[in-house]
């Protein structure tokens, strides 16, 4: 078995020379938690499940450290240090191989990355195409307009209030339900140029953050190319350095039935669904609150 990169040397992975000889009693609780988790992962897998022979003399259940090291492409000493909870710098590639060796679930993968790198793993390229059913149930129980999107801002689900006040995505082909593309390419959104540009800057400041999380997603790249071609405003604002990790703003517009309305929108990432965002629009003034209450009453009456 050949080993890849600096993971072949434990000393190369310590954060400083003195840490290499640090005794276990100086390690943090999270390091001990990492050690316990890796040992439990190793113990639950039987060697025959991975096509490995069962050793004749074996004091513990599951895989040996030597087995894990060989299957993950690292040295035995390096993996031993990792399992012992030593302070080490571990690359994404090697940690992903260890996740694969242990057949970790997505939740376990996120947990191991958090223990080792103190951050979630990089997001998978494939974004959601359907909204999780529990999230759909939640937005249908909300008494305000709400939508569910993925990182590319493809709209995955929406509630009846959103259909009334903003857009009924059921009337739009699935391939055309991208909120950013709708905002920048449909003339109805250009009634107030100043308000529209303010909105565009808020949207693109957040879109840049989502774009940075998406790696080399070819569909995201295709979306940016289409918008660069179709919208001079997008092309100009996209080149600015504005960044906003927080999706928030007040959206004012004229509704054909209720007149001038104002909604305050915020977004949330549900636990366990890092590529999904729920956007909820709360009425921001008395006229909007009255309009929302009226539609809620009509929906309740129809039900």
Buried (B, 14 or more C-beta within 10 A) or exposed (E): EEBEEBBBEBEEBBEEEEBBEEEEEEBEEEBEBBBEBBBEBBEEBEBEEEEBEEEEEEEEEBBBBEBBBBBBBBBBBBBBBBBBBBBBEBBEEBBBBBBEBBEBEEEBBBBBBBBBBEEEBEBEEEBBEEBBEEBBEBBEEBBBBBBBBBBBBBBBBBBBBBBBBBBEBEEEEEEEBBBBBBBBBEEEBEEEEEBBBBBBBBBBBBBBBBBEBBEEBEBBEEBBEBBEEEBEBBEEBBEEEEEBEEBEBBBBBEBEEBEEBBBBBEBEEBEEBBBBBBBBBBBBBEBBBEBBEEBBEEBEEEE
